[in-house]
Amino acid sequence: MDETEKLKNLVLAPYIIKATALIGKQRSVGGNQFRHALATMAILLDYKLFDDYVLLKASVIHDLLEDVPETNEQELRCIDSQANQVVDLVLEVTRPCDMNKIDFLKRILEKGSRNAKILKVADRISNVTDLHRDQYSRKKMCEYLKQTEEYVLPMAREVNKDMAIELKDLISKRRKQMRLLNYLGLT
């Protein structure tokens, strides 16, 4: 089955409908979490992950339980025959409230499933793409890039070399921008 045929069999509408709850959740970079969810899915499609329906469906709702805590998990689990796998993957990439970000990323790096790592890398590619100096302090950007380099880049190297190259390039570009802004005295 070619890529077009694989995508023809993907039914996303019920997940997109659930993800519309993210429309009201603003991102500090502009836009909203719904657009970020679709951007994360687009990154997976860009890497030709056309036939991993669980991964694609999970990407659309990967922030839903965290950003809309009133979401009914049992409703999500009834969407279709893959819904339990989708929700389990979403839960795997959802940081518990009582866990700090570093421990959460370490857990995924050390114990996460392949799909959790792929999804976290696509999510981080989207986030680093949106990481701009006019929205974040230099300190916050440096911390985020360091965190990405230490925990998410190794995930990318493990699961998809091309994603690792993109993520490494994004980190490098953001650091170069920060050095330039620093040089110009704009930080």
Short mmCIF file of the C-alpha atoms (twelve columns), coordinates in Angstrom:
data_MODEL
# 
_entry.id   MODEL 
# 
loop_
_atom_site.group_PDB 
_atom_site.id 
_atom_site.type_symbol 
_atom_site.label_atom_id 
_atom_site.label_alt_id 
_atom_site.label_comp_id 
_atom_site.label_asym_id 
_atom_site.label_seq_id 
_atom_site.Cartn_x 
_atom_site.Cartn_y 
_atom_site.Cartn_z 
_atom_site.pdbx_PDB_model_num 
ATOM 1   C CA . MET A 1   0.000   0.000  0.000  1 
ATOM 2   C CA . ASP A 2   1.441   3.371  -0.967 1 
ATOM 3   C CA . GLU A 3   1.378   6.514  1.194  1 
ATOM 4   C CA . THR A 4   -1.863  7.814  -0.283 1 
ATOM 5   C CA . GLU A 5   -3.627  4.524  0.399  1 
ATOM 6   C CA . LYS A 6   -2.316  4.457  3.976  1 
ATOM 7   C CA . LEU A 7   -3.635  7.948  4.668  1 
ATOM 8   C CA . LYS A 8   -7.018  7.145  3.102  1 
ATOM 9   C CA . ASN A 9   -7.598  4.645  5.911  1 
ATOM 10  C CA . LEU A 10  -6.792  7.110  8.687  1 
ATOM 11  C CA . VAL A 11  -9.876  8.406  10.486 1 
ATOM 12  C CA . LEU A 12  -8.904  11.505 12.469 1 
ATOM 13  C CA . ALA A 13  -12.157 13.466 12.672 1 
ATOM 14  C CA . PRO A 14  -13.248 12.228 16.134 1 
ATOM 15  C CA . TYR A 15  -9.824  13.101 17.552 1 
ATOM 16  C CA . ILE A 16  -9.793  16.503 15.876 1 
ATOM 17  C CA . ILE A 17  -13.233 17.214 17.343 1 
ATOM 18  C CA . LYS A 18  -11.917 16.379 20.835 1 
ATOM 19  C CA . ALA A 19  -8.805  18.483 20.186 1 
ATOM 20  C CA . THR A 20  -10.900 21.559 19.423 1 
ATOM 21  C CA . ALA A 21  -11.129 21.974 23.215 1 
ATOM 22  C CA . LEU A 22  -7.547  23.243 22.871 1 
ATOM 23  C CA . ILE A 23  -8.604  26.217 20.729 1 
ATOM 24  C CA . GLY A 24  -9.130  28.384 23.801 1 
ATOM 25  C CA . LYS A 25  -5.765  27.445 25.299 1 
ATOM 26  C CA . GLN A 26  -3.389  30.219 24.276 1 
ATOM 27  C CA . ARG A 27  0.316   29.702 23.672 1 
ATOM 28  C CA . SER A 28  2.737   32.393 24.759 1 
ATOM 29  C CA . VAL A 29  4.165   32.411 21.219 1 
ATOM 30  C CA . GLY A 30  0.748   33.193 19.803 1 
ATOM 31  C CA . GLY A 31  -1.890  30.940 18.420 1 
ATOM 32  C CA . ASN A 32  -3.313  28.176 20.524 1 
ATOM 33  C CA . GLN A 33  -2.691  24.612 21.594 1 
ATOM 34  C CA . PHE A 34  -4.993  23.276 18.863 1 
ATOM 35  C CA . ARG A 35  -2.711  24.644 16.154 1 
ATOM 36  C CA . HIS A 36  0.299   23.242 18.003 1 
ATOM 37  C CA . ALA A 37  -1.351  19.793 18.096 1 
ATOM 38  C CA . LEU A 38  -1.946  19.878 14.351 1 
ATOM 39  C CA . ALA A 39  1.605   21.144 13.768 1 
ATOM 40  C CA . THR A 40  2.915   18.190 15.758 1 
ATOM 41  C CA . MET A 41  0.906   15.820 13.587 1 
ATOM 42  C CA . ALA A 42  2.182   17.604 10.456 1 
ATOM 43  C CA . ILE A 43  5.763   17.005 11.603 1 
ATOM 44  C CA . LEU A 44  5.032   13.274 11.893 1 
ATOM 45  C CA . LEU A 45  3.522   13.272 8.411  1 
ATOM 46  C CA . ASP A 46  6.530   15.191 7.123  1 
ATOM 47  C CA . TYR A 47  8.642   12.274 8.349  1 
ATOM 48  C CA . LYS A 48  6.376   9.886  6.435  1 
ATOM 49  C CA . LEU A 49  4.860   8.166  9.452  1 
ATOM 50  C CA . PHE A 50  1.691   7.618  7.435  1 
ATOM 51  C CA . ASP A 51  0.793   4.166  8.656  1 
ATOM 52  C CA . ASP A 52  1.161   4.576  12.400 1 
ATOM 53  C CA . TYR A 53  -2.412  5.583  13.062 1 
ATOM 54  C CA . VAL A 54  -2.090  5.375  16.850 1 
ATOM 55  C CA . LEU A 55  0.831   7.807  16.768 1 
ATOM 56  C CA . LEU A 56  -0.942  10.225 14.416 1 
ATOM 57  C CA . LYS A 57  -4.161  10.176 16.446 1 
ATOM 58  C CA . ALA A 58  -2.238  10.662 19.690 1 
ATOM 59  C CA . SER A 59  -0.395  13.638 18.216 1 
ATOM 60  C CA . VAL A 60  -3.686  15.459 17.683 1 
ATOM 61  C CA . ILE A 61  -4.653  15.121 21.359 1 
ATOM 62  C CA . HIS A 62  -1.202  14.866 22.969 1 
ATOM 63  C CA . ASP A 63  -1.728  17.971 25.157 1 
ATOM 64  C CA . LEU A 64  -5.445  17.552 25.750 1 
ATOM 65  C CA . LEU A 65  -5.367  15.842 29.156 1 
ATOM 66  C CA . GLU A 66  -2.736  18.259 30.455 1 
ATOM 67  C CA . ASP A 67  -4.241  21.476 29.098 1 
ATOM 68  C CA . VAL A 68  -7.911  20.593 29.503 1 
ATOM 69  C CA . PRO A 69  -7.941  18.562 32.735 1 
ATOM 70  C CA . GLU A 70  -11.729 18.252 32.693 1 
ATOM 71  C CA . THR A 71  -11.419 16.052 29.579 1 
ATOM 72  C CA . ASN A 72  -13.216 12.761 30.125 1 
ATOM 73  C CA . GLU A 73  -10.569 10.087 29.555 1 
ATOM 74  C CA . GLN A 74  -13.216 7.359  29.293 1 
ATOM 75  C CA . GLU A 75  -14.920 9.238  26.436 1 
ATOM 76  C CA . LEU A 76  -11.590 9.316  24.621 1 
ATOM 77  C CA . ARG A 77  -11.176 5.583  25.163 1 
ATOM 78  C CA . CYS A 78  -14.465 4.937  23.342 1 
ATOM 79  C CA . ILE A 79  -13.682 6.817  20.134 1 
ATOM 80  C CA . ASP A 80  -12.598 3.840  18.042 1 
ATOM 81  C CA . SER A 81  -10.868 0.454  18.177 1 
ATOM 82  C CA . GLN A 82  -7.438  2.087  18.671 1 
ATOM 83  C CA . ALA A 83  -8.557  4.598  21.277 1 
ATOM 84  C CA . ASN A 84  -7.132  2.720  24.272 1 
ATOM 85  C CA . GLN A 85  -3.707  2.619  22.631 1 
ATOM 86  C CA . VAL A 86  -4.022  6.287  21.674 1 
ATOM 87  C CA . VAL A 87  -4.940  7.372  25.197 1 
ATOM 88  C CA . ASP A 88  -2.207  5.207  26.724 1 
ATOM 89  C CA . LEU A 89  0.328   6.925  24.459 1 
ATOM 90  C CA . VAL A 90  -1.052  10.362 25.348 1 
ATOM 91  C CA . LEU A 91  -0.764  9.485  29.044 1 
ATOM 92  C CA . GLU A 92  2.819   8.366  28.498 1 
ATOM 93  C CA . VAL A 93  3.736   11.822 27.154 1 
ATOM 94  C CA . THR A 94  1.630   13.761 29.685 1 
ATOM 95  C CA . ARG A 95  3.677   15.071 32.588 1 
ATOM 96  C CA . PRO A 96  2.110   14.355 35.968 1 
ATOM 97  C CA . CYS A 97  1.469   17.494 38.038 1 
ATOM 98  C CA . ASP A 98  3.794   16.284 40.791 1 
ATOM 99  C CA . MET A 99  6.761   15.579 38.478 1 
ATOM 100 C CA . ASN A 100 9.286   18.168 37.352 1 
ATOM 101 C CA . LYS A 101 10.079  18.519 33.656 1 
ATOM 102 C CA . ILE A 102 13.617  17.061 33.873 1 
ATOM 103 C CA . ASP A 103 12.463  13.890 35.671 1 
ATOM 104 C CA . PHE A 104 9.619   13.543 33.192 1 
ATOM 105 C CA . LEU A 105 11.946  13.804 30.188 1 
ATOM 106 C CA . LYS A 106 14.427  11.378 31.804 1 
ATOM 107 C CA . ARG A 107 11.605  8.898  32.308 1 
ATOM 108 C CA . ILE A 108 10.620  9.031  28.649 1 
ATOM 109 C CA . LEU A 109 14.260  8.841  27.532 1 
ATOM 110 C CA . GLU A 110 15.050  5.850  29.750 1 
ATOM 111 C CA . LYS A 111 11.747  3.955  29.837 1 
ATOM 112 C CA . GLY A 112 9.462   5.414  27.209 1 
ATOM 113 C CA . SER A 113 8.050   3.454  24.309 1 
ATOM 114 C CA . ARG A 114 9.327   4.114  20.818 1 
ATOM 115 C CA . ASN A 115 6.122   5.970  19.956 1 
ATOM 116 C CA . ALA A 116 6.350   8.119  23.107 1 
ATOM 117 C CA . LYS A 117 9.841   9.164  22.085 1 
ATOM 118 C CA . ILE A 118 8.805   9.904  18.502 1 
ATOM 119 C CA . LEU A 119 5.827   11.935 19.705 1 
ATOM 120 C CA . LYS A 120 7.920   13.848 22.255 1 
ATOM 121 C CA . VAL A 121 10.506  14.652 19.565 1 
ATOM 122 C CA . ALA A 122 7.834   15.921 17.138 1 
ATOM 123 C CA . ASP A 123 6.294   17.957 19.952 1 
ATOM 124 C CA . ARG A 124 9.673   19.459 20.802 1 
ATOM 125 C CA . ILE A 125 10.458  20.244 17.162 1 
ATOM 126 C CA . SER A 126 7.218   22.231 17.081 1 
ATOM 127 C CA . ASN A 127 8.047   23.951 20.376 1 
ATOM 128 C CA . VAL A 128 11.619  24.858 19.438 1 
ATOM 129 C CA . THR A 129 10.388  26.163 16.087 1 
ATOM 130 C CA . ASP A 130 8.148   28.524 18.065 1 
ATOM 131 C CA . LEU A 131 10.870  29.493 20.564 1 
ATOM 132 C CA . HIS A 132 11.539  33.168 19.936 1 
ATOM 133 C CA . ARG A 133 13.337  35.839 21.932 1 
ATOM 134 C CA . ASP A 134 10.410  38.239 21.781 1 
ATOM 135 C CA . GLN A 135 8.346   35.730 23.759 1 
ATOM 136 C CA . TYR A 136 10.862  34.217 26.186 1 
ATOM 137 C CA . SER A 137 13.713  35.512 28.320 1 
ATOM 138 C CA . ARG A 138 17.251  34.599 27.310 1 
ATOM 139 C CA . LYS A 139 17.532  32.499 30.474 1 
ATOM 140 C CA . LYS A 140 14.351  30.541 29.726 1 
ATOM 141 C CA . MET A 141 15.415  29.947 26.124 1 
ATOM 142 C CA . CYS A 142 18.873  28.745 27.211 1 
ATOM 143 C CA . GLU A 143 17.342  26.368 29.764 1 
ATOM 144 C CA . TYR A 144 14.861  25.023 27.218 1 
ATOM 145 C CA . LEU A 145 17.547  24.448 24.582 1 
ATOM 146 C CA . LYS A 146 19.811  22.751 27.125 1 
ATOM 147 C CA . GLN A 147 16.948  20.527 28.235 1 
ATOM 148 C CA . THR A 148 16.198  19.696 24.600 1 
ATOM 149 C CA . GLU A 149 19.824  18.869 23.880 1 
ATOM 150 C CA . GLU A 150 20.254  16.695 26.985 1 
ATOM 151 C CA . TYR A 151 17.019  14.724 26.920 1 
ATOM 152 C CA . VAL A 152 15.052  15.071 23.687 1 
ATOM 153 C CA . LEU A 153 17.921  14.995 21.187 1 
ATOM 154 C CA . PRO A 154 19.058  11.570 22.486 1 
ATOM 155 C CA . MET A 155 15.474  10.338 22.009 1 
ATOM 156 C CA . ALA A 156 15.560  11.606 18.433 1 
ATOM 157 C CA . ARG A 157 18.897  9.904  17.761 1 
ATOM 158 C CA . GLU A 158 17.393  6.663  18.998 1 
ATOM 159 C CA . VAL A 159 14.145  6.747  17.024 1 
ATOM 160 C CA . ASN A 160 14.723  8.813  13.883 1 
ATOM 161 C CA . LYS A 161 18.064  10.133 12.675 1 
ATOM 162 C CA . ASP A 162 16.458  12.716 10.384 1 
ATOM 163 C CA . MET A 163 14.409  14.150 13.245 1 
ATOM 164 C CA . ALA A 164 17.634  14.319 15.257 1 
ATOM 165 C CA . ILE A 165 19.297  16.323 12.495 1 
ATOM 166 C CA . GLU A 166 16.371  18.758 12.364 1 
ATOM 167 C CA . LEU A 167 16.280  19.160 16.136 1 
ATOM 168 C CA . LYS A 168 20.047  19.698 16.334 1 
ATOM 169 C CA . ASP A 169 19.803  22.313 13.558 1 
ATOM 170 C CA . LEU A 170 16.942  24.096 15.338 1 
ATOM 171 C CA . ILE A 171 18.925  24.204 18.590 1 
ATOM 172 C CA . SER A 172 21.932  25.587 16.737 1 
ATOM 173 C CA . LYS A 173 19.843  28.253 14.962 1 
ATOM 174 C CA . ARG A 174 18.170  29.401 18.172 1 
ATOM 175 C CA . ARG A 175 21.534  29.684 19.924 1 
ATOM 176 C CA . LYS A 176 22.961  31.607 16.977 1 
ATOM 177 C CA . GLN A 177 20.015  34.019 17.107 1 
ATOM 178 C CA . MET A 178 20.567  34.542 20.827 1 
ATOM 179 C CA . ARG A 179 24.286  35.258 20.288 1 
ATOM 180 C CA . LEU A 180 23.428  37.748 17.558 1 
ATOM 181 C CA . LEU A 181 20.866  39.506 19.743 1 
ATOM 182 C CA . ASN A 182 23.392  39.567 22.568 1 
ATOM 183 C CA . TYR A 183 26.027  41.019 20.244 1 
ATOM 184 C CA . LEU A 184 23.590  43.698 19.116 1 
ATOM 185 C CA . GLY A 185 22.754  44.445 22.749 1 
ATOM 186 C CA . LEU A 186 19.124  43.429 22.333 1 
ATOM 187 C CA . THR A 187 19.024  40.873 25.127 1 
# 
